[in-house]
Amino acid sequence: MDKKAKKKVEVLRKKISQLQQQLAGAKQQPDDPDEPARLQAEIDGLKDEMQQLKAAG
């Protein structure tokens, strides 16, 4: 993996971590019933992107 791909993976890791914290909060406070599903879908998409970067590198 080149430097650019490694940096992208690191950024994705941080974003996934942040979204997982938001997801935990959204599950505890169900203000918007669609928010947990939206956050989970975004997390899944980022994880897929990270896997593709790792496979390519």
Buried (B, 14 or more C-beta within 10 A) or exposed (E): EEEEEEEBBEEBEEBBEEBEEBBEEBEEEEEEEEBBEEBBEBBEEBEEBBEEBEEEE
